[in-house]
């Protein structure tokens, strides 16, 4: 069992939880099947789009039943612990989403590199892997996608992806590079939320 496989399963779980939490915040989605599908689409959305683009078939969650098992268990955890999320975490959706984008940006980038795409395209595909599941989630629950939030969202992913490529060019240990790059994404995103960091807006 490779480190990449474990990271993929952890990221899948985190995004499934974020999707389920988002669905549970909307009373219309308190049906368990609807909550499951929101969590499912959040977890596999970005990776599926990436795999279709790079021609990686069969897609991971279709080939390996472990993904559906992880998603199902994660959704159940979100449902049964929903009161705890609200009590222990002030903004649980943002916390899980931030962890997810950190892991999936680097995982998607690495998968793209293994498929033979160029370094810059790999960065774009890594960011797509991280963000598109959340876009699907927010659209389905009728929220403004976090990608359009005024706090930094794409920028932390770009920073982490660039750092990963830089570390890779220096021969940095892969596991350490993954941990530091994903951590950088999460740190910048959380600091942006806490401090209200934004990029200059384009004026009319």
N, C-alpha and C positions, 0 to 999 in steps of 0.2 A: 504494500500500500504506500504509494508515493506521497511526498509532502504536498504536491499539487492536487492530488485527489482529495486529501484531507481538507486543504484550503477551500476547494470547490464545494465540498459538503458543508463545511462551516458557513461559508458565504451563502450557500443555498438556504440553510437553516435560518440565518439572520434575516435574510430578505423575506422568507416566508413568514417569519414572525412579524416583520414590519408591515407586510401586506395585510396580515390578519388583524393586527392592531388598528390599522387604518380603517379596515372594513368594520371592525367592532365599534369604532367611534361614530359610525353612521347607523342609526337604528334600523334603517331599511335593510341592512346587510347582516342582521343578527341570526339569519338562517345559517346553520352550520355548513351547508353545501356551498352557499354563496361565499361565506368567509373562506372556505377551503380554496375555491377557485381564484379569489383575489390573492390569497397567499401564494398559490401555485403560479399564477401568471407573473406576479412580482418576482418570484424566485428564478423562473426560467426564461423570462422575457428577453433580457439583454443578451444572455449567453446563446439563446436560440438564434437571434438575429445575427450575432457574430459568426456562429457556425455556418449559417446559410451563406453569408457573404464569402467566407473563406473556403466553402465547399467541404466542410468537415462532416461526413456522414458515416454511420447514422449518428444523429445528435445525441449527446451524452445521456439525457434523461430518458430517451427512447431506448437506448442500448442497455442502460444499467438501472435496474429497479430500485437501487439504493436511494436514488434521488427522490422518487415518489414516496418512499418510506420516510426519508428525512423530512420532506415537506409536510407529510401528514402528521408526523409526531410533533413537528414545530408548530403547526397550526393548533393542534390540541393543547400544547403548552401555552400558547398565547390565549386560547379561550379559557382554560381553567385557571390561569394566573392573571387574568385581566384586572382584577381588583388590586393585585400586588403591583402590577405595572404602574397603575395610576397612583398608588400610595408611595412607592419607593422611588420612582423615576418621575421627575417633573415633566419631562417631554420624551416619553418612551419611543415614539415613532422616530424622532430625530436621532436618538441614540442608536437604535438598531439600524436605521438607514445609513448613518455615518460609518458604522462598523462595516456594513455591507459594501458601500462604495469603495472603502479602502481595500478590502480583500478582492473584490471583483475587478477593480481597475487593473491591479497587478496580475491577477490570474488571467484576465482576458488578453492583456498585453503579451504575457508569456505564451499563451496558446496561439496567438497570432504569429509570434516569432517562430514557433515550432512549425507552423504551416508554411513558412518561407516568405512571408510578406516583408516589405522593407520596414526599417525602424520607425519611420514617421507614421506609416499606415498602422503599425502595431499599436502606437500610442493612441491613435484615433479609435481603433477597435477596442482597446482596453477601456477607454472612457465610455464608449457605447455600451459595452458589457455592463459597466457599473450603473449607468444612468437610465437605460431604456426600460428596465423592469419597474423602476420607480415612476417613470412617466406613465406607463400602462396603469399602475396602481392608482396614481392620483387622478388620472382621467376617468377610470371606472367608478371611483367614489365621488366624482364631481368636485375635486379640489384643484386649485391652481398647482400645476406640477412644480415640485421643488426646484427643478432646473431653472424656473423663471423667478425664483425667490430672490429678493434683493441682496441677501447675504451670499457670500461666495459658495458656489456649488460645483461648477465645472472646473474652476481654477484650482482647488485643492487636488482634484484628480489629475489635472495636467502637471501640477508640481510634483506629485508623487511618481507619475509615469516618467517624467524627465529625470528625476533622481534615480529611479530604477535603471534607466538606460545608462546614466552616467556611472553608477556603481558597476553595472555589467561590463562597461568598457574598461574599467579599472581591474576587472577580475575579482570583484567582491564576492564573498561566499553567497551562494544563491539564497539560502534560508535566511541569512542575516539581511540580505538586500530586500527580500520580500517583507520581512518584519519591519524594517526601518521605513521602507517606502509606503507600506500600508498604514503604518503608524503616523507618518508625516501627513498623509491625506486626512486621516481622522482628526489629528491635532489641529491642522489648519482649518478644517471645517467647523470643529467645535469652538475654536477661538473666534472664528468669523461670526458664529451665532452669538457667542457670549459678548463680544466686543462690538458687534454691529459693523464688521468690516464689509466694505463694498468696493466695487470698481467704479470708476467715473461713468456716469450714465450718458447715453447719447441723447442730446436735447433735440426737440423739434426744430 
